[in-house]
């Protein structure tokens, strides 16, 4: 870690956001626009770009695997947010996770170094934090080293490797800070992401019960604000968990039910059963039929793992704050309902 003086970004400063059309990326982009910054939105070829429609940004469509294209897009930037990643629990060809999440990250770090960018923020995940440190007094923090047995799934493993490429760049002089979102929820989750999928599946009646597990819920707009704080105040080579409120999965689902008028979950599903169904779905649908499993194995493993986190470093060093989890949950549910993601039969039963 290297201490660095705070940097203030103001009107007209050129700032690049990779993955600007995504869930977290678009939230960052909107907050940068509110500061009157000159935002360059890097967008995935063929991706869903509706989150930046109507925004006053420079749109650049580039594949992160295109080194020269990335270098050209980042040239002249004062700040870079590298948010783009393949964030899913299954893909027909698993090489995409390393090609984009690792190779693409190397290209962004190289481009930022060549451009002389003053500050870079890399969006990682709390999935790279060790969970063995959790105890009754709190949760795992940035100092908890990862147990490789917990790095299940291509997404987590690729992000873990990408972090090392980022730290290598920091050691070579690039002023880069790492942001680790927990379980963000809110508006404009068009994918949806695996986190938003949990809310959507409950709204659509696809979650009949709950597993005895825990997670940390944060509002996507708070996570975006945390990224900007990391850009201006974060220490070089230092990681910051951007979280919110620790709660059980049952509490999260019960909150969705309370917000929407739907019945709360009452069935507690044994971990072994959840994992067994996921293994079967992965084998039959994923490996034999080569299609998206109805119950992705990585999602089941995540849902059966307690994920309690302590984000006090970001609060103390960056001034990070977060709103109550209920606001993130309700904003997410409302957006999915209003945007037509919920089946008509279920939507007719929802009241806000």
N, C-alpha and C positions, 0 to 999 in steps of 0.2 A: 504494500500500500504506500502511495506517495501523496502527501498533503499537497493540495493545490489551492491557490487563492480563488475565492468565488468569482464567477464570471457572469456578467449581466448581459442578457440578450435583449435587444430592443428593436424598434421599428426599422424595417428595411434589411435586417440581418438575414442572410440566406441560410436556411436550415432545411436539411433533407430528412424525410421520414420514409423509410422502406416499409412496405406493407401498409401504406397510408389508407388503403381501402378496406382494411380489416377492422376487427373489433377494437382492439387497443390502439392500433395505429390511427384510426380515424378520430378517436377521442383525443389523442395527442394533437393531431392536426388541427382540430377545431379550437383547442385551447391556445395553440400557437397563433392561429389567425386572430383570436381575440386580443393578442398582444401586438398585432400589426407586424408580425414577422413575414419575411418573404419565404413561403413554404414551397418546397419542391416535393411533390408527392410521387414516390416511386411505386408503380402499380404492376401487378403480375399480368403478363400477357394472357388474355382469355379469361381473366378473373372477373369477379363481381365488383364493379367500381361504383356502385350506387351511393356508397357512403361518402364519396367526395363530390357527387354531382351538385352543382350550384355553388361550390366553394371556390373562393378566390385563391387558387393554387396553380403552380406550374405542374402539369401532369406529364410524367415521363414513364412510358411503359418499357420495362426492361426485365429480362430474366436474370436472376441473381447468379446463374451459372455462366452468364456472359461477362467475363472479366472486363473486357474493354468497354462494354456498355455501362457497367457499374462505375468504372473509373470516370467515364465521361459525365455521367449523371451527378456525381458527387463533387466534381471539380468546382472550385470557387466557393464551397460551403464553409460556413463558420462553425456549424454544429451539425451532428448527424445522430438520428435515432434509428438504430437498426432493430426494427420490430418484426419484420417479415420472417416467417418460418412455415414449414409444413407442420401444422399442429392438428393431428388426427391420430386415431388409434389403429388405423388399418389403411394400407395402400396396395394396389395390385403388384407393384414393384417396390420393394422396400429400399432399394438404392436411392430413391428420391429423397429420403430423410437425410442421408449423408451428403448427397450432391448439393442440396439446398441449404440445409441447416448448418453444415460444416463448410463445404466448399463455398457457398454463397457468403457466409460470414467472413471467410478469409479474404474474399474479393472486396467486401465492404471495408474491412480493416485496412487492407492495402490501399484502397482508393482514398480513404480518409487520411492516411499517412502521406500519400503523394500530394493531396490537396492542402496539406498543412492545416487541417481542421483543428480548431481550438479545443473542442470537447466532443466526445462521442459517448452515447449511452447504448449499451447492448441489452436487449430484453431476453433474459434467460427464463428460468422457471424454478419454483421451489422444489420441483422434482429432483433437482441435483443436490438438495440439502439432505444430510443424514437424519433419519427419523429416530435413531436410537437415543437421541438426546432428550426426547420428550419425557416429561415427568408431570406429576400432579401440580407442580408450582407454575408451570408455564408450558412453552412449546420449544421446538427446535429453532435455533437461530443460525445466522450465517457462519458461525464458527463450527457447526456440526458437520464433520466430514461424511461424505456419502459412503454407504455400504453398497458395493456393487450388486449385491443380491436384490437391492431395492430399485436398481435401475432397470426395471422390466419395461420392455417395449422399445421400439425403434425411436420414438420421439424423445423419451428421456435420455436414452443413450447418446443420441446424436447431439442433443443440447449439452450434455456433459462434456463431450468432446469439443463442441464449439466453444464452450467456456474456456477450455485450455488454449484454444487458438487466440481468444480475446486476451487472456492473461499473458500469453506470449507477446502479443502486440504491445500490451502495456509495459512489459519488461523491456521492450525495444524502444520505448519512448512515446507511444501513442497515449494521449490523455483520455482513456476510456474507463467508464464506470459501468457496473453491472446492476441491472434492475431485475428483481425476482418477484413477479406477481404471484399471488396465492390462487384464489378461486374467484376471478372477476365476473361480475354479473352487471347487467344494465341494458341500455338501448343499443340498437344497431348491430346485434350479433347475428349477422345474416347467414353465416355458414350452416347451422350455428356451430360455434366451437364446442368441444366436448364438455366444457363447463355449462354453457347455455343449454346444451342438449339435455342435461339433467332436468332443468326447469321445464323445457318444452315437452319432454317425455311424460312428466307428471301431468302437465296440462292436458295432454292427449290421452291420458288414462293408461299409459304403458308402464307405470311403476306401481305394481300392486302392493308392495311392501318396502321395507327398509332393512339395511344391514347395520349392525351396531358399529358405526364408525364415526369419525369426526373430520371436519375440514374448516378452513378459514375463508370466510366470505368477505369480499371487498367490492366496492362500487367501481366500475370501470373508469368513471370520471376522476375518482380519487387516485386510482392507479396511474392515470394519465398525468395528473398533477404531480405525483411522485416522480415520474420520469423527468419532468421539467426541473424539479428541484434537484434531481441527480445530475442533470446537465449543468446546472449553475453552481451547485455546492458539493457534489459528490467527490470523494477522494479517488484518485487514480488507482485502478486495480482493485477497488473495494466493491463488495456486493451489498445490496440493500434489499431486504425483503419488504415488499409493498403489500401489506395485508389489511385486514379489517377485524372481523369478529370471529372467534373460534366458537363453533357450535357443532352439535351432532347432526348427522344426516336426517334423523327423525325430526329434529327441531327445524331444519331447513324446509323439509317437505311439509311440515305442519304450518309453517309460516306461509308457504305458497297457498295452502288450503285456506288459511284464514284470510288472505288477501283476496282470494277469488271466489270464496263461497263453496269450493269443492270439498268433498269429505276428506279428512286427514287419513294418512296411512295407518293401519292398525296391525298389519302382519309383519312380524320380525322374521327376516329370511336368514337362515344360518349361512355363515361364510362358506362352508363346504359346498352347500347347494348352489350358491351364486357362482362359485368358481367352476363347479362341475358343469353347469349350464353353459358357461362361457367357453370352456374347453371344447364342448360338443359343437357349439356354434362356430368356433374358430376352425375346427377340423372339417366339418361338413360344408359350411358356407364359404369360409375363407380359403381353405387349402384345396378342397375338392371342386367346389363350384366356382371358385375364383370371384367371389362377390363380397360386398361389405357384410360382415357378420352382424346379425341382429343384436347379439350381445358380444361386443369386442372383448377379447381376453384382457387386454391392457386396461380397459375401462373397469372390468370386474376386479382386477387386482388393485386398481386405485381405490375403488369403492369399498374394498375390504381392508384398507390400510388406514390407520388413524393418522391424520395429517393436521397436527396442531402446531402453530408457528408463533414465534415471538418477533415482532417487527419493531422493537424498541430502538434498534440502531437507527433506522430511518427516521423515527420520530425525534430522537435526540440530535442526530447529526444533520439532518436535512430539514427538520421542521414539518415532517409529514403528518398529516391528519387523515382520519377516515370517518365517514358517517355510519350510523347504525346499519347492520346487515339487512334489516327489514326493508330499508329504502332501496338497496340494491336489488333485493329479491322482487319487490313489487314493481320496480321500473322494468326489470327483465320480463316479468309475467305480462305486464301491460303491453309492452312492445310486441311480444310474440302474438298476443291476442289481436291487437290493433293492426298488425302487419299481415294477418291472414295465415299464420303458421299453425293455428289450432283448428282441428276438425270441427265442422259446423255443429255436430251433435254435442260435442263437449263445450263449444263456445256458447251455446244456448244456455248452459247451466252455470256460466261464470258471471259473477257480479262483483263489481269493484266499489 
